[in-house]
Amino acid sequence: MKYYIIAGEASGDLHGSNLIKALKLQDPEANIRCWGGDLMQQAGGDLVKHYKEMAFMGFIEVLMNLNAIFKNISFCKTDIANFDPDIIVFIDYSGFNLRIAKWAKENGYKTNYYISPQIWASREGRIEKIKRDIDAMHVILPFEKEFYEEKHGFPVNFVGHPLIDAISNRPTLDDDKFRSTHNLDPNKPIIALLPGSRKQEVQKMLSIMLSITSDFSDYEFVIAGAPSLDLDFYTPFLKDQNVKIVYNCTYDLLTLAKAALVTSGTATLETALFEVPQVVCYKANWISYQIAKRIITLEYISLVNLIMKKEVVKELIQSDLNHHMLKQELSSILEGPKREEILKNYTLLKTKLGGEGASKKAAAHIIENAKS
Protein backbone atom coordinates (compact mmCIF):
# COMPACT_ATOMS: atom_id res chain seq x y z
CA MET A 1 0.00 0.00 0.00
CA LYS A 2 0.97 3.64 -0.39
CA TYR A 3 1.51 5.80 2.69
CA TYR A 4 2.06 9.56 2.83
CA ILE A 5 3.54 10.71 6.16
CA ILE A 6 4.00 14.33 7.24
CA ALA A 7 6.29 15.37 10.13
CA GLY A 8 7.71 18.86 10.55
CA GLU A 9 10.23 18.73 13.40
CA ALA A 10 13.21 16.74 14.69
CA SER A 11 11.10 14.78 17.18
CA GLY A 12 8.58 13.96 14.45
CA ASP A 13 11.43 12.74 12.27
CA LEU A 14 12.51 10.32 15.02
CA HIS A 15 9.01 8.95 15.62
CA GLY A 16 8.27 8.92 11.91
CA SER A 17 11.38 6.86 11.21
CA ASN A 18 10.37 4.22 13.75
CA LEU A 19 6.85 4.19 12.33
CA ILE A 20 8.24 3.66 8.81
CA LYS A 21 10.34 0.73 10.03
CA ALA A 22 7.26 -0.82 11.68
CA LEU A 23 5.11 -0.27 8.59
CA LYS A 24 7.68 -1.95 6.37
CA LEU A 25 7.89 -4.94 8.69
CA GLN A 26 4.13 -5.42 8.66
CA ASP A 27 3.63 -4.42 5.04
CA PRO A 28 6.73 -5.42 3.01
CA GLU A 29 5.23 -3.82 -0.12
CA ALA A 30 4.80 -0.45 1.61
CA ASN A 31 5.53 2.55 -0.62
CA ILE A 32 6.15 5.50 1.70
CA ARG A 33 6.49 9.15 0.69
CA CYS A 34 7.19 11.62 3.47
CA TRP A 35 7.95 15.06 4.81
CA GLY A 36 10.44 14.82 7.67
CA GLY A 37 14.17 14.43 7.98
CA ASP A 38 17.25 12.29 7.60
CA LEU A 39 15.99 9.55 9.92
CA MET A 40 12.77 9.03 7.99
CA GLN A 41 14.73 8.92 4.76
CA GLN A 42 17.20 6.41 6.19
CA ALA A 43 14.28 4.25 7.36
CA GLY A 44 13.10 3.91 3.78
CA GLY A 45 10.81 6.88 3.19
CA ASP A 46 10.99 8.85 -0.05
CA LEU A 47 11.73 12.30 1.42
CA VAL A 48 9.85 15.16 -0.25
CA LYS A 49 10.83 18.06 2.00
CA HIS A 50 13.14 18.35 5.01
CA TYR A 51 11.85 19.80 8.28
CA LYS A 52 14.80 22.24 8.25
CA GLU A 53 12.90 24.15 5.59
CA MET A 54 9.75 24.37 7.74
CA ALA A 55 10.93 25.05 11.32
CA PHE A 56 9.44 28.38 12.39
CA MET A 57 9.11 29.01 16.14
CA GLY A 58 6.78 31.50 17.82
CA PHE A 59 3.92 33.69 16.64
CA ILE A 60 6.08 36.51 15.27
CA GLU A 61 8.39 34.15 13.39
CA VAL A 62 5.41 32.37 11.82
CA LEU A 63 3.93 35.68 10.66
CA MET A 64 7.25 36.65 9.09
CA ASN A 65 7.32 33.39 7.10
CA LEU A 66 3.67 33.12 6.04
CA ASN A 67 4.51 33.21 2.34
CA ALA A 68 6.85 30.20 2.63
CA ILE A 69 4.30 28.33 4.76
CA PHE A 70 1.49 28.82 2.25
CA LYS A 71 3.77 27.74 -0.61
CA ASN A 72 4.58 24.54 1.31
CA ILE A 73 0.89 23.85 1.92
CA SER A 74 0.08 24.28 -1.76
CA PHE A 75 3.00 22.09 -2.85
CA CYS A 76 2.04 19.40 -0.33
CA LYS A 77 -1.51 19.15 -1.68
CA THR A 78 -0.23 18.81 -5.23
CA ASP A 79 2.31 16.18 -4.22
CA ILE A 80 -0.30 14.12 -2.37
CA ALA A 81 -2.64 14.24 -5.34
CA ASN A 82 0.13 13.07 -7.67
CA PHE A 83 1.15 10.24 -5.32
CA ASP A 84 -2.46 9.23 -4.56
CA PRO A 85 -1.80 7.37 -1.25
CA ASP A 86 -4.03 4.80 0.38
CA ILE A 87 -3.70 6.75 3.63
CA ILE A 88 -2.15 9.97 4.95
CA VAL A 89 -0.49 9.91 8.38
CA PHE A 90 0.05 13.19 10.23
CA ILE A 91 2.68 13.42 12.99
CA ASP A 92 2.16 16.35 15.39
CA TYR A 93 2.99 19.68 13.58
CA SER A 94 -0.61 20.80 13.89
CA GLY A 95 -0.54 24.23 12.24
CA PHE A 96 0.45 22.67 8.94
CA ASN A 97 -1.07 19.21 9.27
CA LEU A 98 -4.60 20.24 10.21
CA ARG A 99 -4.77 22.41 7.09
CA ILE A 100 -3.69 19.49 4.93
CA ALA A 101 -6.10 17.18 6.78
CA LYS A 102 -9.09 19.39 5.92
CA TRP A 103 -8.19 19.33 2.23
CA ALA A 104 -7.41 15.61 2.33
CA LYS A 105 -10.75 14.70 3.90
CA GLU A 106 -12.64 16.84 1.39
CA ASN A 107 -10.83 15.01 -1.40
CA GLY A 108 -11.62 11.53 -0.12
CA TYR A 109 -8.29 10.49 1.40
CA LYS A 110 -8.11 8.37 4.55
CA THR A 111 -6.54 10.35 7.39
CA ASN A 112 -4.77 9.12 10.53
CA TYR A 113 -3.01 11.19 13.17
CA TYR A 114 -0.08 9.69 15.08
CA ILE A 115 1.12 11.80 18.03
CA SER A 116 -1.66 14.21 18.79
CA PRO A 117 -1.49 17.96 18.29
CA GLN A 118 -1.23 19.50 21.74
CA ILE A 119 -4.76 20.84 21.77
CA TRP A 120 -4.90 19.91 25.46
CA ALA A 121 -2.39 22.75 25.97
CA SER A 122 -3.93 25.49 23.85
CA ARG A 123 -6.69 26.19 21.32
CA GLU A 124 -8.80 23.29 22.48
CA GLY A 125 -11.45 24.29 19.97
CA ARG A 126 -9.38 22.53 17.29
CA ILE A 127 -11.03 19.32 18.48
CA GLU A 128 -13.88 20.09 16.08
CA LYS A 129 -11.46 20.08 13.13
CA ILE A 130 -9.99 16.80 14.32
CA LYS A 131 -13.42 15.19 14.65
CA ARG A 132 -14.31 16.40 11.18
CA ASP A 133 -11.08 15.62 9.32
CA ILE A 134 -9.31 12.75 11.10
CA ASP A 135 -10.50 9.14 10.72
CA ALA A 136 -8.36 7.77 13.58
CA MET A 137 -6.04 9.18 16.23
CA HIS A 138 -3.17 7.23 17.82
CA VAL A 139 -1.93 8.94 21.01
CA ILE A 140 1.27 8.42 22.99
CA LEU A 141 0.53 10.12 26.32
CA PRO A 142 -1.79 8.53 28.89
CA PHE A 143 -3.70 11.71 29.73
CA GLU A 144 -4.52 12.26 26.04
CA LYS A 145 -6.87 9.27 25.96
CA GLU A 146 -8.80 10.72 28.88
CA PHE A 147 -8.81 14.15 27.23
CA TYR A 148 -10.18 12.96 23.89
CA GLU A 149 -12.58 10.25 25.00
CA GLU A 150 -13.97 11.48 28.30
CA LYS A 151 -13.94 15.21 27.63
CA HIS A 152 -14.69 15.28 23.91
CA GLY A 153 -16.24 11.93 23.02
CA PHE A 154 -13.65 11.19 20.34
CA PRO A 155 -12.29 7.61 20.53
CA VAL A 156 -8.50 7.25 20.24
CA ASN A 157 -5.91 4.48 20.47
CA PHE A 158 -3.31 4.81 23.25
CA VAL A 159 -0.27 3.00 21.85
CA GLY A 160 2.33 3.97 24.47
CA HIS A 161 5.32 6.23 23.92
CA PRO A 162 7.72 5.46 21.04
CA LEU A 163 10.66 6.91 22.97
CA ILE A 164 10.62 3.82 25.18
CA ASP A 165 11.39 1.69 22.13
CA ALA A 166 13.98 4.11 20.78
CA ILE A 167 15.84 4.12 24.09
CA SER A 168 15.48 0.49 25.17
CA ASN A 169 16.70 -0.86 21.81
CA ARG A 170 19.98 1.07 21.87
CA PRO A 171 23.30 -0.80 22.03
CA THR A 172 25.48 -0.50 25.14
CA LEU A 173 27.64 2.62 25.05
CA ASP A 174 31.42 2.49 25.47
CA ASP A 175 32.01 5.36 27.93
CA ASP A 176 35.77 5.64 27.32
CA LYS A 177 35.39 5.56 23.54
CA PHE A 178 32.69 8.22 23.56
CA ARG A 179 34.78 10.55 25.72
CA SER A 180 37.90 9.96 23.64
CA THR A 181 36.07 10.50 20.33
CA HIS A 182 34.68 13.83 21.49
CA ASN A 183 37.75 14.95 23.44
CA LEU A 184 35.95 14.93 26.78
CA ASP A 185 37.72 14.83 30.14
CA PRO A 186 37.65 11.21 31.40
CA ASN A 187 37.59 12.36 35.03
CA LYS A 188 34.78 14.93 34.99
CA PRO A 189 31.06 14.15 35.30
CA ILE A 190 29.04 15.47 32.38
CA ILE A 191 26.27 18.06 32.49
CA ALA A 192 24.29 17.90 29.24
CA LEU A 193 22.91 21.06 27.66
CA LEU A 194 19.91 20.58 25.39
CA PRO A 195 19.00 24.11 24.24
CA GLY A 196 16.56 23.08 21.50
CA SER A 197 16.59 22.48 17.77
CA ARG A 198 15.56 25.86 16.33
CA LYS A 199 17.77 28.92 15.99
CA GLN A 200 15.37 31.18 17.85
CA GLU A 201 15.14 29.00 20.96
CA VAL A 202 18.87 28.18 21.04
CA GLN A 203 19.70 31.87 20.88
CA LYS A 204 17.38 32.52 23.81
CA MET A 205 18.45 29.59 25.96
CA LEU A 206 22.08 28.70 25.39
CA SER A 207 23.73 31.91 26.60
CA ILE A 208 21.91 31.64 29.92
CA MET A 209 22.79 27.96 30.26
CA LEU A 210 26.45 28.73 29.62
CA SER A 211 26.49 31.60 32.11
CA ILE A 212 26.85 29.13 35.00
CA THR A 213 29.64 26.91 33.66
CA SER A 214 32.38 28.67 35.64
CA ASP A 215 30.42 27.94 38.84
CA PHE A 216 30.76 24.19 38.22
CA SER A 217 34.39 23.77 37.24
CA ASP A 218 34.45 20.14 38.46
CA TYR A 219 31.98 19.22 35.71
CA GLU A 220 32.18 19.16 31.93
CA PHE A 221 29.36 20.89 30.10
CA VAL A 222 28.49 19.35 26.74
CA ILE A 223 26.01 20.81 24.23
CA ALA A 224 23.83 18.46 22.21
CA GLY A 225 24.09 20.08 18.79
CA ALA A 226 20.85 20.10 16.79
CA PRO A 227 21.19 18.36 13.43
CA SER A 228 19.36 21.28 11.81
CA LEU A 229 22.02 23.81 12.93
CA ASP A 230 25.59 24.04 11.62
CA LEU A 231 28.65 24.24 13.86
CA ASP A 232 29.23 27.83 12.68
CA PHE A 233 25.98 28.80 14.40
CA TYR A 234 27.26 27.50 17.75
CA THR A 235 30.82 28.83 17.45
CA PRO A 236 30.12 32.26 19.06
CA PHE A 237 28.76 30.43 22.13
CA LEU A 238 31.82 28.21 22.58
CA LYS A 239 34.28 30.65 24.12
CA ASP A 240 34.47 28.84 27.45
CA GLN A 241 37.01 26.01 27.42
CA ASN A 242 34.78 24.10 29.83
CA VAL A 243 32.19 23.61 27.08
CA LYS A 244 32.15 21.07 24.23
CA ILE A 245 29.59 20.26 21.55
CA VAL A 246 28.61 16.88 20.11
CA TYR A 247 26.41 16.16 17.10
CA ASN A 248 24.07 13.28 16.31
CA CYS A 249 24.60 11.53 19.63
CA THR A 250 22.22 13.15 22.12
CA TYR A 251 21.19 9.76 23.48
CA ASP A 252 24.83 8.78 24.05
CA LEU A 253 25.32 12.06 25.86
CA LEU A 254 22.29 11.47 28.09
CA THR A 255 23.48 7.94 28.82
CA LEU A 256 26.55 9.42 30.51
CA ALA A 257 25.18 12.68 31.91
CA LYS A 258 25.00 13.35 35.65
CA ALA A 259 22.41 16.12 35.12
CA ALA A 260 20.96 18.21 32.29
CA LEU A 261 19.62 21.64 31.45
CA VAL A 262 16.83 21.11 28.93
CA THR A 263 14.65 23.34 26.81
CA SER A 264 11.00 22.38 27.22
CA GLY A 265 9.62 19.88 24.73
CA THR A 266 10.12 16.22 23.91
CA ALA A 267 13.69 16.47 25.20
CA THR A 268 12.40 16.74 28.78
CA LEU A 269 10.78 13.32 28.47
CA GLU A 270 13.83 11.82 26.74
CA THR A 271 16.03 13.08 29.56
CA ALA A 272 13.72 11.54 32.15
CA LEU A 273 13.69 8.18 30.39
CA PHE A 274 17.49 8.18 30.55
CA GLU A 275 17.09 8.81 34.30
CA VAL A 276 18.99 12.11 34.23
CA PRO A 277 17.85 14.74 36.76
CA GLN A 278 17.12 17.98 34.92
CA VAL A 279 16.17 21.62 35.09
CA VAL A 280 13.66 22.63 32.42
CA CYS A 281 14.34 25.96 30.71
CA TYR A 282 12.08 28.14 28.60
CA LYS A 283 12.43 31.68 27.30
CA ALA A 284 10.67 33.13 24.26
CA ASN A 285 10.36 36.35 22.34
CA TRP A 286 8.54 38.75 24.72
CA ILE A 287 5.55 39.23 22.43
CA SER A 288 5.30 35.51 21.67
CA TYR A 289 5.46 34.72 25.39
CA GLN A 290 2.73 37.22 26.25
CA ILE A 291 0.45 35.70 23.60
CA ALA A 292 1.26 32.13 24.66
CA LYS A 293 0.62 32.93 28.31
CA ARG A 294 -2.92 33.96 27.44
CA ILE A 295 -3.86 30.92 25.37
CA ILE A 296 -2.00 28.09 27.13
CA THR A 297 -3.87 26.93 30.21
CA LEU A 298 -1.55 24.19 31.45
CA GLU A 299 -0.11 24.20 34.94
CA TYR A 300 3.24 22.90 33.65
CA ILE A 301 5.22 23.12 30.40
CA SER A 302 7.33 19.95 30.64
CA LEU A 303 5.95 16.58 29.61
CA VAL A 304 7.42 15.01 32.73
CA ASN A 305 5.34 17.18 35.05
CA LEU A 306 2.25 17.01 32.84
CA ILE A 307 2.23 13.22 32.80
CA MET A 308 2.91 12.96 36.53
CA LYS A 309 0.43 15.78 37.30
CA LYS A 310 2.86 17.36 39.76
CA GLU A 311 6.21 19.18 39.80
CA VAL A 312 8.82 16.44 39.43
CA VAL A 313 11.40 18.66 37.72
CA LYS A 314 11.89 22.39 38.22
CA GLU A 315 10.69 24.65 35.40
CA LEU A 316 12.43 28.00 34.97
CA ILE A 317 10.26 30.09 32.67
CA GLN A 318 10.97 33.50 31.13
CA SER A 319 12.31 35.88 33.85
CA ASP A 320 12.91 32.96 36.24
CA LEU A 321 15.46 31.62 33.77
CA ASN A 322 18.45 33.60 35.02
CA HIS A 323 21.97 32.94 36.27
CA HIS A 324 21.11 32.88 39.96
CA MET A 325 18.13 30.53 39.79
CA LEU A 326 19.72 28.22 37.23
CA LYS A 327 22.84 27.84 39.39
CA GLN A 328 20.69 27.17 42.46
CA GLU A 329 18.51 24.55 40.78
CA LEU A 330 21.40 22.73 39.11
CA SER A 331 23.25 22.53 42.45
CA SER A 332 20.19 20.96 44.07
CA ILE A 333 19.97 18.07 41.58
CA LEU A 334 23.63 17.09 41.45
CA GLU A 335 23.60 15.55 44.93
CA GLY A 336 21.16 15.10 47.77
CA PRO A 337 17.48 14.42 48.47
CA LYS A 338 16.04 16.39 45.56
CA ARG A 339 18.06 14.30 43.12
CA GLU A 340 16.88 11.05 44.73
CA GLU A 341 13.26 12.20 44.68
CA ILE A 342 13.45 12.99 40.96
CA LEU A 343 14.87 9.55 40.20
CA LYS A 344 12.09 7.85 42.16
CA ASN A 345 9.48 9.78 40.21
CA TYR A 346 11.14 8.85 36.91
CA THR A 347 10.48 5.18 37.74
CA LEU A 348 6.78 5.94 38.24
CA LEU A 349 6.77 7.94 35.01
CA LYS A 350 7.93 4.94 32.99
CA THR A 351 5.11 2.85 34.43
CA LYS A 352 2.53 5.45 33.38
CA LEU A 353 3.86 5.51 29.82
CA GLY A 354 3.20 1.81 29.27
CA GLY A 355 5.53 -0.76 27.80
CA GLU A 356 7.40 -1.15 24.56
CA GLY A 357 5.91 -1.48 21.08
CA ALA A 358 4.32 1.92 20.40
CA SER A 359 5.49 2.12 16.78
CA LYS A 360 4.43 -1.46 16.11
CA LYS A 361 0.95 -0.84 17.59
CA ALA A 362 0.51 2.41 15.68
CA ALA A 363 1.58 0.78 12.41
CA ALA A 364 -0.92 -2.05 12.89
CA HIS A 365 -3.77 0.45 13.42
CA ILE A 366 -2.70 2.50 10.39
CA ILE A 367 -2.51 -0.52 8.10
CA GLU A 368 -5.94 -1.68 9.31
CA ASN A 369 -7.39 1.77 8.64
CA ALA A 370 -5.78 1.93 5.20
CA LYS A 371 -7.42 -1.37 4.25
CA SER A 372 -10.86 -0.54 5.61
VOGU-3710 file (C-alpha; in Angstrom, 3 decimals, decimal comma):
1> mkyyiiagea> 0,000/0,000/0,000  0,965/3,642/-0,387  1,511/5,800/2,694  2,055/9,558/2,834  3,536/10,707/6,164  3,999/14,335/7,241  6,289/15,373/10,126  7,710/18,858/10,553  10,231/18,727/13,395  13,212/16,742/14,688
11> sgdlhgsnli> 11,098/14,781/17,183  8,579/13,961/14,448  11,433/12,739/12,268  12,505/10,318/15,021  9,008/8,955/15,621  8,268/8,921/11,911  11,384/6,862/11,215  10,369/4,221/13,752  6,847/4,186/12,328  8,236/3,664/8,807
21> kalklqdpea> 10,337/0,725/10,027  7,263/-0,817/11,683  5,110/-0,267/8,593  7,683/-1,951/6,368  7,890/-4,943/8,690  4,127/-5,420/8,662  3,632/-4,416/5,036  6,731/-5,421/3,014  5,230/-3,823/-0,117  4,802/-0,450/1,610
31> nircwggdlm> 5,529/2,549/-0,619  6,155/5,498/1,695  6,491/9,147/0,689  7,194/11,618/3,474  7,948/15,056/4,809  10,435/14,822/7,667  14,174/14,433/7,980  17,251/12,287/7,596  15,987/9,554/9,918  12,767/9,029/7,985
41> qqaggdlvkh> 14,730/8,917/4,756  17,204/6,410/6,188  14,279/4,247/7,362  13,096/3,915/3,778  10,808/6,882/3,188  10,994/8,853/-0,051  11,734/12,300/1,416  9,849/15,159/-0,252  10,829/18,065/2,003  13,136/18,352/5,013
51> ykemafmgfi> 11,851/19,799/8,280  14,801/22,236/8,254  12,896/24,155/5,593  9,752/24,370/7,739  10,927/25,049/11,325  9,443/28,383/12,393  9,107/29,009/16,135  6,778/31,504/17,823  3,917/33,692/16,638  6,084/36,509/15,270
61> evlmnlnaif> 8,387/34,152/13,394  5,415/32,368/11,818  3,929/35,680/10,659  7,246/36,651/9,087  7,319/33,393/7,097  3,673/33,120/6,041  4,511/33,207/2,340  6,849/30,202/2,632  4,301/28,328/4,761  1,488/28,821/2,252
71> knisfcktdi> 3,767/27,737/-0,605  4,582/24,537/1,313  0,890/23,846/1,918  0,083/24,277/-1,764  3,001/22,091/-2,847  2,038/19,403/-0,335  -1,511/19,151/-1,679  -0,235/18,812/-5,229  2,307/16,180/-4,224  -0,296/14,121/-2,367
81> anfdpdiivf> -2,638/14,239/-5,341  0,130/13,071/-7,671  1,154/10,241/-5,324  -2,455/9,229/-4,561  -1,797/7,374/-1,252  -4,034/4,796/0,383  -3,705/6,746/3,626  -2,154/9,965/4,949  -0,489/9,913/8,377  0,049/13,186/10,234
91> idysgfnlri> 2,685/13,417/12,989  2,164/16,351/15,391  2,994/19,685/13,582  -0,609/20,797/13,888  -0,539/24,234/12,239  0,447/22,666/8,940  -1,069/19,214/9,270  -4,598/20,237/10,211  -4,769/22,415/7,086  -3,694/19,490/4,931
101> akwakengyk> -6,105/17,178/6,781  -9,094/19,391/5,924  -8,191/19,331/2,233  -7,408/15,607/2,326  -10,748/14,703/3,900  -12,637/16,845/1,390  -10,831/15,010/-1,404  -11,621/11,527/-0,119  -8,291/10,486/1,397  -8,110/8,373/4,553
111> tnyyispqiw> -6,536/10,353/7,389  -4,773/9,117/10,531  -3,013/11,189/13,173  -0,076/9,695/15,080  1,115/11,803/18,027  -1,663/14,208/18,788  -1,489/17,964/18,291  -1,225/19,503/21,738  -4,763/20,841/21,774  -4,900/19,910/25,457
121> asregrieki> -2,390/22,747/25,974  -3,929/25,485/23,845  -6,685/26,189/21,316  -8,802/23,292/22,482  -11,453/24,287/19,966  -9,382/22,534/17,287  -11,026/19,315/18,481  -13,883/20,085/16,082  -11,461/20,083/13,134  -9,986/16,797/14,316
131> krdidamhvi> -13,423/15,194/14,650  -14,309/16,404/11,177  -11,083/15,623/9,324  -9,308/12,745/11,104  -10,499/9,137/10,724  -8,364/7,769/13,575  -6,042/9,184/16,228  -3,171/7,234/17,824  -1,932/8,942/21,009  1,269/8,423/22,992
141> lpfekefyee> 0,530/10,119/26,324  -1,794/8,528/28,893  -3,702/11,710/29,734  -4,520/12,257/26,044  -6,874/9,265/25,959  -8,801/10,723/28,884  -8,813/14,153/27,234  -10,181/12,956/23,890  -12,583/10,245/25,000  -13,974/11,482/28,303
151> khgfpvnfvg> -13,943/15,206/27,629  -14,692/15,283/23,912  -16,243/11,926/23,021  -13,655/11,189/20,345  -12,286/7,611/20,532  -8,497/7,254/20,242  -5,906/4,485/20,468  -3,312/4,812/23,247  -0,267/3,003/21,851  2,331/3,972/24,470
161> hplidaisnr> 5,316/6,231/23,924  7,722/5,458/21,041  10,657/6,906/22,973  10,621/3,821/25,183  11,394/1,692/22,133  13,980/4,107/20,782  15,842/4,120/24,088  15,484/0,488/25,175  16,704/-0,858/21,812  19,976/1,069/21,867
171> ptldddkfrs> 23,302/-0,795/22,028  25,484/-0,501/25,143  27,644/2,615/25,049  31,422/2,488/25,475  32,013/5,356/27,926  35,768/5,645/27,316  35,395/5,557/23,540  32,694/8,224/23,555  34,784/10,548/25,720  37,896/9,955/23,635
181> thnldpnkpi> 36,065/10,500/20,329  34,681/13,829/21,493  37,749/14,954/23,436  35,954/14,931/26,779  37,717/14,830/30,142  37,649/11,210/31,401  37,589/12,359/35,027  34,785/14,927/34,992  31,062/14,147/35,302  29,035/15,471/32,378
191> iallpgsrkq> 26,270/18,058/32,494  24,289/17,898/29,245  22,914/21,059/27,662  19,912/20,578/25,391  18,995/24,111/24,241  16,562/23,076/21,502  16,585/22,480/17,766  15,561/25,857/16,329  17,771/28,924/15,987  15,371/31,184/17,855
201> evqkmlsiml> 15,145/28,999/20,956  18,865/28,175/21,037  19,696/31,873/20,879  17,379/32,519/23,811  18,445/29,586/25,957  22,079/28,705/25,391  23,729/31,910/26,604  21,911/31,641/29,917  22,789/27,955/30,263  26,455/28,732/29,619
211> sitsdfsdye> 26,488/31,596/32,109  26,849/29,132/34,998  29,638/26,906/33,658  32,380/28,667/35,644  30,422/27,941/38,836  30,756/24,191/38,221  34,390/23,767/37,239  34,452/20,144/38,455  31,978/19,219/35,711  32,184/19,161/31,935
221> fviagapsld> 29,363/20,894/30,096  28,487/19,355/26,737  26,014/20,808/24,234  23,834/18,458/22,210  24,085/20,079/18,788  20,854/20,104/16,795  21,187/18,364/13,426  19,362/21,283/11,813  22,018/23,807/12,935  25,587/24,040/11,623
231> ldfytpflkd> 28,649/24,239/13,862  29,230/27,831/12,678  25,982/28,798/14,397  27,256/27,498/17,752  30,823/28,830/17,453  30,122/32,256/19,065  28,756/30,432/22,127  31,819/28,208/22,580  34,281/30,649/24,121  34,467/28,842/27,454
241> qnvkivynct> 37,011/26,008/27,422  34,782/24,103/29,827  32,192/23,612/27,076  32,147/21,073/24,233  29,592/20,256/21,551  28,614/16,883/20,107  26,409/16,164/17,104  24,068/13,280/16,313  24,600/11,527/19,632  22,223/13,152/22,115
251> ydlltlakaa> 21,188/9,756/23,483  24,826/8,776/24,045  25,319/12,062/25,862  22,287/11,473/28,092  23,475/7,936/28,822  26,549/9,419/30,510  25,176/12,679/31,914  24,997/13,352/35,647  22,413/16,122/35,123  20,962/18,207/32,294
261> lvtsgtatle> 19,617/21,645/31,449  16,830/21,106/28,929  14,648/23,340/26,809  10,996/22,376/27,223  9,616/19,883/24,726  10,121/16,221/23,907  13,686/16,472/25,205  12,399/16,743/28,782  10,784/13,323/28,467  13,834/11,825/26,742
271> talfevpqvv> 16,034/13,081/29,564  13,716/11,543/32,146  13,689/8,176/30,388  17,490/8,178/30,550  17,094/8,813/34,297  18,987/12,111/34,227  17,851/14,742/36,763  17,121/17,976/34,915  16,172/21,619/35,087  13,655/22,631/32,420
281> cykanwisyq> 14,337/25,959/30,713  12,080/28,138/28,597  12,431/31,683/27,300  10,673/33,130/24,256  10,365/36,353/22,342  8,541/38,747/24,718  5,548/39,235/22,431  5,303/35,511/21,671  5,458/34,723/25,386  2,727/37,221/26,249
291> iakriitley> 0,451/35,703/23,604  1,262/32,130/24,660  0,620/32,933/28,307  -2,917/33,959/27,443  -3,860/30,917/25,375  -2,002/28,088/27,133  -3,866/26,934/30,209  -1,549/24,187/31,452  -0,114/24,204/34,943  3,244/22,903/33,646
301> islvnlimkk> 5,225/23,117/30,402  7,328/19,949/30,640  5,952/16,581/29,609  7,423/15,012/32,734  5,339/17,182/35,051  2,250/17,015/32,845  2,234/13,217/32,800  2,906/12,962/36,530  0,426/15,784/37,302  2,859/17,359/39,761
311> evvkeliqsd> 6,212/19,177/39,796  8,820/16,442/39,428  11,404/18,656/37,717  11,891/22,390/38,215  10,690/24,654/35,396  12,432/27,998/34,969  10,261/30,085/32,671  10,965/33,498/31,130  12,305/35,876/33,847  12,909/32,959/36,244
321> lnhhmlkqel> 15,462/31,623/33,773  18,448/33,597/35,016  21,971/32,942/36,266  21,114/32,877/39,956  18,132/30,531/39,785  19,722/28,220/37,232  22,835/27,838/39,387  20,694/27,165/42,462  18,509/24,546/40,779  21,402/22,728/39,115
331> ssilegpkre> 23,246/22,529/42,449  20,190/20,960/44,069  19,965/18,067/41,580  23,630/17,088/41,447  23,595/15,554/44,929  21,158/15,098/47,774  17,482/14,417/48,468  16,037/16,387/45,555  18,060/14,298/43,118  16,879/11,055/44,727
341> eilknytllk> 13,256/12,201/44,678  13,453/12,995/40,957  14,873/9,553/40,196  12,094/7,847/42,163  9,479/9,778/40,207  11,136/8,850/36,913  10,483/5,185/37,743  6,783/5,942/38,245  6,766/7,942/35,007  7,929/4,937/32,986
351> tklggegask> 5,106/2,853/34,429  2,533/5,453/33,376  3,860/5,510/29,821  3,196/1,809/29,273  5,527/-0,758/27,798  7,403/-1,148/24,558  5,913/-1,483/21,079  4,324/1,917/20,395  5,492/2,125/16,776  4,427/-1,457/16,114
361> kaaahiiena> 0,955/-0,845/17,587  0,509/2,410/15,679  1,582/0,777/12,406  -0,924/-2,048/12,892  -3,766/0,451/13,418  -2,698/2,504/10,387  -2,507/-0,521/8,102  -5,938/-1,682/9,309  -7,393/1,765/8,644  -5,779/1,927/5,195
371> ks> -7,418/-1,373/4,248  -10,865/-0,539/5,606
//
